[in-house]
């Protein structure tokens, strides 16, 4: 069976796996973004706190993804839970680092001006600092998403959702007629999803970042 014939006969399953893969990455990115920006906000004013936040989140990336998921299985079981925890932890570093860099890079004179017109600290953060820090934060989100697209395939090891199941089935049946087709279909599906997500982030940037800041 050729690759195109395989796609034709398996397109429903591939679409289901692709949707589950994209959904898992999207949900984990929402959680990682909320946590990452929060950590950045809490730590960017202090040099040691910022360094601690970056070092701590960087530590997660030193753990092999297969090993981390394997360690989580006895604690939270198989399926969605280890996938969500692992992907969220892996997605933190670029967001935390870029949030800290972006917030520290805001022009102090703009913050002083906002303070001078009576804005509270919370108002300055929400209306001045975070909007100006948004471009680097969005860049961190894009980097994290591309990372998680590939790492999410390992979730199949813990019976997690996504296109990794197609890849694992192909690897487990190497030598059979459709083994290569399965691995190739899963891999290309992840690449296509990564490109679609990145295009969506480019559009989001154009809609949310003023032209003057983009320039």
C-alpha positions in Angstrom: 0.0 0.0 0.0 1.4 3.4 -1.0 1.5 6.3 1.5 -1.4 8.1 -0.3 -3.5 5.0 -0.2 -2.8 4.7 3.5 -3.8 8.3 4.1 -7.1 7.7 2.2 -8.0 4.6 4.2 -6.9 6.0 7.6 -7.9 9.6 7.2 -10.6 9.5 9.9 -8.3 8.1 12.5 -5.5 10.5 11.5 -7.9 13.5 11.8 -9.1 12.3 15.2 -5.5 11.8 16.4 -4.5 15.2 15.0 -7.4 17.0 16.7 -6.5 15.3 20.0 -2.8 16.2 19.6 -3.6 19.9 18.8 -6.1 20.0 21.7 -3.6 18.6 24.2 -0.9 21.1 23.1 -3.3 24.0 23.1 -4.6 23.3 26.6 -1.2 22.7 28.0 0.0 26.0 26.5 -2.9 27.9 28.1 -1.9 26.5 31.5 1.9 27.1 30.9 1.2 30.6 29.7 -0.8 31.5 32.7 1.8 30.0 35.1 4.8 31.4 33.2 3.5 34.9 33.1 2.5 34.8 36.7 6.0 33.6 37.7 7.5 36.3 35.5 5.4 39.0 37.2 6.3 37.8 40.6 10.0 37.5 40.0 11.1 40.1 37.4 11.8 42.9 39.9 14.4 40.9 41.8 17.6 39.7 40.1 17.9 36.6 42.3 14.2 35.7 42.1 14.3 36.0 38.3 17.4 33.9 38.1 15.8 31.3 40.4 12.7 31.2 38.3 14.6 30.7 35.0 17.0 28.1 36.5 14.1 26.2 38.1 12.1 26.0 34.9 15.2 25.2 32.8 15.8 22.2 35.1 12.7 20.5 33.7 14.1 20.5 30.2 17.1 18.5 31.4 14.8 15.6 32.2 14.3 13.3 29.2 10.6 13.4 28.2 10.2 9.7 28.2 11.7 9.5 31.7 9.5 12.2 33.1 6.3 10.6 31.8 7.5 7.3 33.1 8.0 8.8 36.5 4.6 10.4 36.5 2.7 7.2 35.6 3.0 5.6 39.0 1.8 8.8 40.6 -1.1 10.0 38.3 -1.7 6.9 36.2 -1.9 6.5 32.4 -3.7 8.8 29.9 -4.2 12.5 29.9 -2.9 13.4 33.4 0.8 12.6 32.8 0.6 14.2 29.4 -0.7 17.5 30.7 1.7 17.7 33.6 4.8 16.9 31.5 3.9 19.2 28.6 3.1 22.1 31.0 6.4 21.7 32.8 8.3 21.6 29.5 6.5 24.7 28.2 7.4 27.0 31.1 11.0 28.0 30.4 10.6 30.1 27.2 7.5 31.8 28.6 9.0 32.6 32.0 12.3 33.8 30.6 10.7 36.0 27.9 8.2 37.4 30.5 11.0 38.4 32.8 13.1 39.9 29.9 10.1 41.7 28.5 9.0 43.2 31.8 12.5 44.3 32.7 12.8 45.9 29.2 9.9 48.3 29.7 11.1 51.9 29.6 11.2 53.1 33.3 10.1 56.6 32.2 6.8 55.2 31.0 6.2 53.4 34.3 7.1 56.6 36.2 4.7 58.6 34.0 1.9 56.1 34.7 2.7 56.4 38.4 2.6 60.2 38.2 -0.9 60.3 36.9 -2.1 58.2 39.8 -2.1 54.6 38.5 -1.8 51.9 41.1 0.9 49.3 40.9 -1.6 46.7 39.6 -2.9 49.2 37.0 0.6 50.0 35.8 1.3 46.3 35.4 -1.9 45.5 33.5 -2.1 48.6 31.4 1.5 49.6 30.8 4.1 46.9 31.6 2.4 43.7 30.4 1.1 45.2 27.1 4.7 46.5 26.3 6.2 43.1 27.3 3.7 41.2 25.2 5.8 40.9 22.0 8.6 38.9 23.8 6.0 36.9 25.8 4.3 35.9 22.5 7.7 34.9 21.1 8.2 32.6 24.2 4.7 31.1 23.6 5.6 30.4 20.0 8.8 28.7 21.0 7.1 26.6 23.7 4.4 25.5 21.3 6.9 24.2 18.7 8.7 22.3 21.4 5.5 20.8 22.8 4.3 19.7 19.4 7.2 17.2 19.2 7.3 16.3 22.9 3.5 15.5 22.9 4.2 12.5 20.6 6.0 10.8 23.5 2.6 10.9 25.4 1.6 7.8 23.5 4.0 5.9 25.8 1.5 6.6 28.6 -1.6 6.0 26.5 -1.9 9.7 26.0 -3.8 11.3 23.1 -2.4 12.4 19.8 -0.4 11.5 16.7 2.3 9.8 18.8 0.1 6.7 18.8 0.5 6.5 15.1 4.2 6.8 15.4 4.5 4.2 18.2 2.3 1.7 16.3 4.6 2.0 13.3 7.7 1.6 15.4 6.2 -1.4 17.2 5.4 -3.1 13.9 8.6 -2.3 11.9 8.9 -4.7 9.0 5.2 -4.9 8.4 3.6 -3.5 5.3 2.4 -0.1 6.8 5.0 0.5 9.5 6.8 3.3 7.5 3.4 4.8 6.5 2.3 5.0 10.1 5.5 6.7 11.3 5.5 9.1 8.3 1.8 10.0 8.7 2.2 10.7 12.4 5.4 12.8 11.8 4.0 14.8 8.9 0.8 15.4 10.9 2.8 16.9 13.7 4.8 19.1 11.3 1.6 20.4 9.7 0.0 21.2 13.1 3.2 23.0 14.2 3.0 25.2 11.0 -0.7 25.9 11.5 -0.1 26.9 15.2 2.8 29.2 14.2 0.7 30.9 11.5 -2.0 31.5 14.1 0.5 33.1 16.4 1.7 35.4 13.6 -1.9 36.5 13.0 -2.4 36.9 16.8 0.7 39.1 16.9 -0.5 41.3 14.1 -3.9 41.7 15.8 -2.5 42.4 19.3 0.8 44.2 18.8 0.6 47.8 17.6 2.6 48.5 14.4 4.9 50.9 16.2 6.0 48.2 18.7 6.4 45.6 16.0 8.7 47.9 14.1 
